[in-house]
Amino acid sequence: MRRQLLPALLAFAAFTVMLGLLYPLAITGIAQLGFSSKANGSLVRQDGVVVGSSLIGQSFTAPRYFHPRPSAAGDGYDGTSSSASSLGPSNPTLLQDVGARIVAYRKENGLAPGTPVPVEAVTSSGSGLDPHISPADAAIQAVRVVRERHLALADVLDLVSEHTDGRTLGFLGEPGVNVLELNLALDRSK
C-alpha cells in the first residue's frame, strides 16, 4: 500500500503546486502585462475616483439619466448576488412584473398606450447585472433625457452612438449601449 500511496501523494502535491499556484500566477502575470485594465475589472474612473465598472450594470433612476435593464440580482445590481429571476415565461409573477414595467416604461418615456417597448427594457438579463441596453431602447429614452437636461436631441443621440459597442468579434450578439459610460458622458457634456 505504501508503494501506491507515496507516488499518489507526490503527484497530488506536484499538481497542486503547478495548477493551484504556478499556473494561476502565470496567467495573472500575463493578464496584468497585456490587459491590465480588463484584468482589474474594467473600472471606470471620474476625476480619479472609481465610479463603477463598465462590465456591471448600476441603478440609475433619475429621469435625467438613461436607465439600465431591470435587475434580479439581490436587491438590484448586487454583484454578489448575480442571477436571473428563475421565473419561466408563463409564470404569473413574471407576467405581472413585466406588465407593470411596460406601463411604467411607457409613462416615464411619454409613450402612448400600445406603443411597442423593447423587451430588454422590461426584462432582466441572465446575470441581472447587464451594463448595456439596446440602441432602440436608448433612442426611446433619449427623448426623456433631452427633455430633462434641455439638450439637443442630435447631441444626445451622438453620445449614444459613441457609447454603442458593436457585436463581439463582429458577429456575436447584438450591439449594446453602455449605460454607465453614457450617463457619465452626459454629465460631462454640460
C-alpha positions in Angstrom: 0.0 0.0 0.0 2.9 2.4 0.8 4.2 1.9 -2.8 0.9 3.2 -4.1 0.3 5.9 -1.6 3.6 7.7 -1.8 3.5 8.3 -5.6 -0.1 9.4 -5.3 0.7 12.0 -2.6 3.7 13.2 -4.6 1.6 13.6 -7.7 -1.1 15.4 -5.7 1.5 17.8 -4.2 3.1 18.4 -7.6 -0.2 19.1 -9.4 -1.4 21.3 -6.5 1.7 23.5 -6.8 1.7 23.5 -10.6 -2.1 24.0 -11.2 -3.1 25.7 -8.0 -0.2 28.1 -7.6 2.2 28.4 -10.6 -0.4 28.4 -13.4 -2.7 31.0 -11.8 0.3 33.2 -11.1 1.5 32.9 -14.7 -2.0 33.7 -16.1 -2.4 36.6 -13.7 1.0 38.0 -14.7 0.2 37.7 -18.4 -3.2 39.4 -17.9 -1.6 42.2 -15.9 1.1 42.8 -18.5 -1.2 42.6 -21.6 -4.7 43.6 -20.4 -4.3 45.3 -17.0 -7.4 47.4 -17.4 -9.6 44.4 -18.1 -7.8 42.2 -15.7 -8.6 44.7 -12.9 -12.3 44.8 -13.5 -12.6 47.4 -16.3 -13.0 50.1 -13.7 -14.5 53.4 -14.7 -13.0 56.5 -13.1 -14.2 60.0 -13.0 -12.0 62.7 -11.6 -9.7 60.0 -10.3 -12.4 58.2 -8.3 -13.8 54.8 -9.2 -17.5 55.2 -10.0 -18.1 51.6 -11.3 -17.2 49.0 -13.8 -18.1 49.0 -17.5 -18.9 45.3 -17.1 -21.5 45.6 -14.3 -24.8 47.4 -14.5 -25.8 50.1 -12.0 -29.1 51.5 -10.9 -30.0 54.9 -12.4 -33.5 56.1 -11.6 -33.5 59.9 -12.0 -35.3 60.9 -15.2 -32.2 62.8 -16.4 -30.3 59.6 -16.8 -30.6 56.6 -19.2 -31.9 53.6 -17.2 -30.4 50.1 -17.4 -32.3 46.9 -17.7 -34.2 45.7 -14.6 -32.1 43.6 -12.3 -33.0 40.5 -10.4 -29.6 40.3 -8.7 -30.2 40.6 -4.9 -31.8 44.0 -4.2 -30.9 45.1 -7.6 -27.4 45.3 -9.3 -25.8 43.4 -6.4 -22.6 41.9 -7.8 -22.5 39.3 -5.0 -26.0 38.0 -5.9 -25.7 37.7 -9.7 -28.6 35.7 -11.0 -31.7 35.8 -13.1 -35.2 35.7 -11.6 -35.6 31.9 -12.4 -39.2 32.6 -13.4 -40.4 30.8 -16.6 -42.1 32.7 -19.5 -45.6 31.6 -18.4 -45.1 32.3 -14.7 -47.9 34.6 -13.5 -45.5 36.6 -11.3 -43.1 37.3 -14.2 -46.0 38.2 -16.5 -47.4 40.6 -13.9 -44.0 42.2 -13.2 -43.3 42.6 -16.9 -46.8 44.1 -17.5 -46.2 46.6 -14.7 -42.8 47.5 -16.1 -44.3 48.1 -19.5 -46.8 50.5 -18.1 -44.1 52.3 -16.1 -41.8 52.5 -19.1 -44.4 54.0 -21.4 -45.4 56.5 -18.8 -41.8 57.5 -17.9 -40.9 57.9 -21.6 -44.1 59.6 -22.7 -45.2 56.7 -25.0 -48.8 56.2 -25.9 -50.6 53.0 -24.6 -50.0 50.2 -27.0 -46.6 51.5 -28.2 -44.1 48.7 -28.5 -41.5 48.6 -25.8 -38.0 47.0 -26.3 -38.1 43.6 -24.5 -34.8 44.2 -22.6 -36.3 47.4 -21.1 -38.8 45.3 -19.1 -37.0 42.0 -18.5 -33.8 41.3 -16.5 -30.8 39.7 -18.0 -29.5 36.3 -17.1 -26.9 37.8 -14.7 -29.1 40.6 -13.5 -26.0 42.9 -14.0 -26.1 43.6 -17.7 -24.4 47.0 -18.3 -26.0 47.5 -21.7 -29.3 48.5 -23.3 -30.2 48.2 -26.9 -29.7 51.2 -29.3 -33.5 51.1 -29.8 -34.1 51.4 -26.0 -31.5 54.3 -25.8 -33.3 56.1 -28.7 -36.6 56.0 -26.9 -35.1 57.1 -23.6 -33.1 59.9 -25.3 -36.3 61.9 -25.7 -36.9 61.9 -21.9 -33.2 62.7 -21.2 -33.3 65.6 -23.7 -36.4 67.0 -22.1 -34.9 66.7 -18.6 -31.5 68.1 -19.4 -32.5 70.7 -22.0 -30.0 69.4 -24.6 -30.3 69.0 -28.3 -31.6 65.5 -29.4 -28.9 65.3 -32.0 -26.2 65.8 -29.4 -27.6 63.1 -27.1 -28.0 60.7 -30.0 -24.4 61.3 -30.9 -23.4 60.4 -27.4 -25.5 57.2 -27.6 -23.7 56.3 -30.9 -20.3 57.0 -29.3 -21.1 54.6 -26.4 -22.6 51.8 -28.5 -20.5 48.7 -28.6 -20.7 46.6 -31.7 -21.1 42.8 -31.9 -18.4 40.8 -30.3 -15.9 39.6 -32.9 -18.1 41.4 -35.4 -20.8 38.7 -35.5 -21.7 37.5 -31.9 -24.6 39.1 -30.0 -26.2 42.4 -30.6 -24.9 46.0 -30.4 -25.4 47.5 -26.9 -25.1 50.9 -25.3 -23.1 51.0 -22.1 -25.4 52.9 -19.7 -22.8 53.9 -17.1 -20.4 55.3 -19.7 -23.2 57.1 -21.5 -24.5 58.7 -18.3 -21.0 59.9 -17.3 -20.6 61.4 -20.8 -23.9 63.2 -20.3 -22.8 64.6 -17.0 -19.5 65.8 -18.7 -21.4 67.3 -21.6 -22.6 70.3 -19.7 
